[in-house]
Amino acid sequence: MRILFSNMMKLIGKAGVKLQVELAQEIRSAIKSNGGKVTMAAMEQMPLMKSVVYEALRIEPAVPLQYGRAKRDLLIESHDALFEVKEGELLFGYQPFATKDPKIFDRPEEFVGNRFVGDDGERLLKHVLWSNGPETENPTLGNKQSAGRDFVVLVSRLFLVELFRRFDSFDVEVAAAPLGVAVTVTSLNGASF
């Protein structure tokens, strides 16, 4: 969470006031239409907020390095090659190679807050691999996907909801840190609507 929340603050802060105000409007509107309470139903009515969380996980997965041993012989296919892997061989993956694939994502290096909004955007979720597997698949005992994946998504959504319930926008300064990035909030504009 230390890495993820810092990355989210950095990305949303650098994205600017337009995205931040859109998030505040969407979040407050959904809460208001759900009796003024933050509920799971209200959060499901926040497509931009959900997209921003997935985009943060896509562009900077908190755990970008993955490894494992092949349990059986298998073939791994990329866009233009096929790789034969034998049982017992060690596999290593750097997830940003996949999550920033220019053949899948338009402007792959850029944070695009509304990337996963709408039907076309939701189809891209199968290419978000932050949790050691596609976002559209569920963790199981056999697939090595993070068992805490749904918790991370929920807490990230709640973080944004609580932030934009109280504030319209903010500015940040970003610096390197031993673990992730150091984000300093340089201005904070309270809720005005």
C-alpha positions as CSV (number, residue, x, y, z in Angstrom):
1,M,0.0,0.0,0.0
2,R,2.9,2.4,0.7
3,I,4.1,2.0,-2.9
4,L,0.6,1.8,-4.5
5,F,-0.9,4.9,-2.7
6,S,2.2,7.0,-3.4
7,N,2.1,6.0,-7.0
8,M,-1.6,6.8,-7.2
9,M,-1.1,10.3,-5.6
10,K,1.8,10.9,-8.0
11,L,-0.1,9.9,-11.1
12,I,-3.3,11.7,-10.3
13,G,-1.5,14.7,-9.0
14,K,0.5,15.0,-12.2
15,A,-2.6,14.3,-14.4
16,G,-3.9,17.7,-13.3
17,V,-7.0,19.5,-12.1
18,K,-9.4,18.4,-15.0
19,L,-9.1,14.7,-14.0
20,Q,-9.2,15.5,-10.3
21,V,-12.4,17.6,-10.6
22,E,-14.1,14.9,-12.8
23,L,-13.2,12.3,-10.1
24,A,-14.7,14.6,-7.4
25,Q,-17.9,15.2,-9.3
26,E,-18.4,11.5,-10.1
27,I,-17.7,10.3,-6.6
28,R,-19.8,12.9,-4.9
29,S,-22.7,12.4,-7.3
30,A,-22.7,8.6,-6.9
31,I,-22.6,9.0,-3.1
32,K,-25.4,11.5,-3.1
33,S,-27.6,9.2,-5.3
34,N,-27.0,6.4,-2.8
35,G,-28.4,8.2,0.2
36,G,-25.1,10.0,1.1
37,K,-23.3,6.8,2.0
38,V,-20.3,5.2,0.6
39,T,-21.4,1.7,-0.3
40,M,-20.3,-1.0,-2.7
41,A,-23.3,-0.1,-5.0
42,A,-22.2,3.5,-5.0
43,M,-18.6,2.6,-5.9
44,E,-19.9,0.5,-8.8
45,Q,-21.4,3.7,-10.2
46,M,-18.0,5.3,-10.4
47,P,-16.5,4.2,-13.7
48,L,-13.8,6.9,-13.9
49,M,-12.7,6.2,-10.3
50,K,-12.4,2.5,-11.1
51,S,-10.6,3.2,-14.3
52,V,-8.1,5.4,-12.5
53,V,-7.3,2.6,-10.0
54,Y,-6.7,0.1,-12.9
55,E,-4.6,2.6,-14.8
56,A,-2.4,3.2,-11.8
57,L,-2.0,-0.6,-11.4
58,R,-1.3,-0.9,-15.1
59,I,1.3,1.8,-15.5
60,E,3.1,1.1,-12.2
61,P,2.4,-2.3,-10.7
62,A,3.4,-2.3,-7.0
63,V,5.2,-5.6,-7.6
64,P,6.6,-5.5,-11.1
65,L,8.8,-8.5,-10.9
66,Q,7.4,-12.1,-11.0
67,Y,9.0,-15.5,-11.1
68,G,8.2,-19.1,-10.9
69,R,9.1,-22.6,-12.2
70,A,7.3,-24.3,-15.0
71,K,5.2,-27.1,-13.6
72,R,5.0,-28.8,-17.1
73,D,6.3,-28.2,-20.6
74,L,4.6,-25.3,-22.2
75,L,4.6,-22.8,-25.0
76,I,4.5,-19.1,-24.3
77,E,3.4,-17.0,-27.2
78,S,4.1,-13.3,-27.8
79,H,2.8,-11.1,-30.7
80,D,5.6,-12.3,-33.0
81,A,7.3,-15.3,-31.4
82,L,6.8,-18.6,-29.7
83,F,8.9,-19.8,-26.7
84,E,9.3,-23.4,-25.6
85,V,9.6,-23.8,-21.8
86,K,10.5,-27.1,-20.3
87,E,9.2,-28.4,-17.0
88,G,11.3,-27.1,-14.1
89,E,12.8,-24.1,-15.9
90,L,12.8,-20.8,-14.1
91,L,10.6,-18.1,-15.6
92,F,11.0,-14.4,-14.8
93,G,8.6,-11.7,-15.8
94,Y,8.8,-7.9,-15.7
95,Q,5.1,-6.9,-15.8
96,P,5.5,-3.4,-17.3
97,F,6.7,-5.1,-20.5
98,A,3.2,-6.5,-20.8
99,T,1.2,-3.7,-19.2
100,K,2.9,-1.0,-21.4
101,D,2.7,-3.0,-24.6
102,P,2.2,-0.5,-27.5
103,K,0.4,-3.2,-29.6
104,I,-2.3,-3.3,-27.0
105,F,-2.4,0.1,-25.2
106,D,-2.6,3.4,-27.0
107,R,0.0,5.8,-25.4
108,P,1.3,3.0,-23.2
109,E,3.7,5.1,-21.2
110,E,1.2,7.8,-20.4
111,F,-1.3,7.8,-17.5
112,V,-4.7,8.0,-19.1
113,G,-7.3,8.1,-16.3
114,N,-10.3,7.1,-18.4
115,R,-8.5,4.3,-20.3
116,F,-10.8,1.6,-18.9
117,V,-14.1,3.5,-19.1
118,G,-16.8,2.1,-21.5
119,D,-17.0,-1.3,-23.3
120,D,-13.8,-0.8,-25.2
121,G,-12.0,0.2,-22.0
122,E,-13.3,-2.7,-20.1
123,R,-12.1,-5.1,-22.8
124,L,-8.6,-3.9,-22.1
125,L,-8.8,-5.1,-18.5
126,K,-7.6,-8.6,-19.5
127,H,-4.3,-7.0,-20.3
128,V,-3.8,-5.5,-16.8
129,L,-1.5,-7.9,-15.1
130,W,-0.5,-6.2,-11.9
131,S,-1.4,-9.2,-9.6
132,N,0.5,-12.0,-11.4
133,G,-2.5,-12.7,-13.7
134,P,-5.1,-10.9,-15.8
135,E,-7.5,-8.6,-14.0
136,T,-10.4,-10.4,-15.5
137,E,-9.5,-13.8,-13.9
138,N,-9.9,-14.8,-10.3
139,P,-7.1,-16.0,-8.0
140,T,-7.1,-19.8,-7.5
141,L,-4.8,-22.2,-5.8
142,G,-3.3,-23.2,-9.1
143,N,-2.7,-19.9,-10.9
144,K,-0.3,-18.0,-8.6
145,Q,-2.4,-14.9,-8.9
146,S,-2.4,-12.7,-5.8
147,A,-5.0,-13.8,-3.3
148,G,-5.2,-10.2,-2.0
149,R,-5.9,-8.7,-5.4
150,D,-9.6,-7.9,-4.7
151,F,-8.6,-6.3,-1.3
152,V,-6.0,-4.1,-3.0
153,V,-8.5,-2.9,-5.6
154,L,-11.2,-2.2,-2.9
155,V,-8.8,-0.3,-0.6
156,S,-7.5,1.7,-3.6
157,R,-11.0,2.6,-4.6
158,L,-11.9,3.6,-1.0
159,F,-8.7,5.7,-0.8
160,L,-9.8,7.7,-3.9
161,V,-13.4,8.0,-2.7
162,E,-12.4,9.4,0.6
163,L,-9.8,11.7,-0.9
164,F,-12.2,13.2,-3.5
165,R,-15.1,13.4,-1.0
166,R,-13.1,16.0,0.8
167,F,-11.0,17.7,-1.8
168,D,-11.5,19.1,-5.4
169,S,-7.9,19.0,-6.4
170,F,-4.3,19.0,-5.3
171,D,-0.8,19.5,-6.5
172,V,2.2,17.3,-5.7
173,E,6.0,17.3,-5.8
174,V,7.6,13.9,-6.4
175,A,11.1,12.8,-5.4
176,A,12.9,9.5,-5.3
177,A,12.6,7.4,-2.1
178,P,14.2,4.2,-0.9
179,L,10.8,2.4,-1.4
180,G,8.7,3.8,-4.3
181,V,8.5,7.6,-4.5
182,A,8.1,10.4,-2.0
183,V,5.1,12.5,-2.7
184,T,4.6,15.9,-1.1
185,V,1.2,17.5,-1.4
186,T,2.0,21.2,-2.2
187,S,-1.6,22.5,-2.4
188,L,-4.9,21.1,-1.4
189,N,-8.2,22.6,-2.5
190,G,-11.1,21.6,-0.2
191,A,-14.5,20.5,-1.5
192,S,-16.3,23.5,-3.1
193,F,-19.4,21.8,-4.6
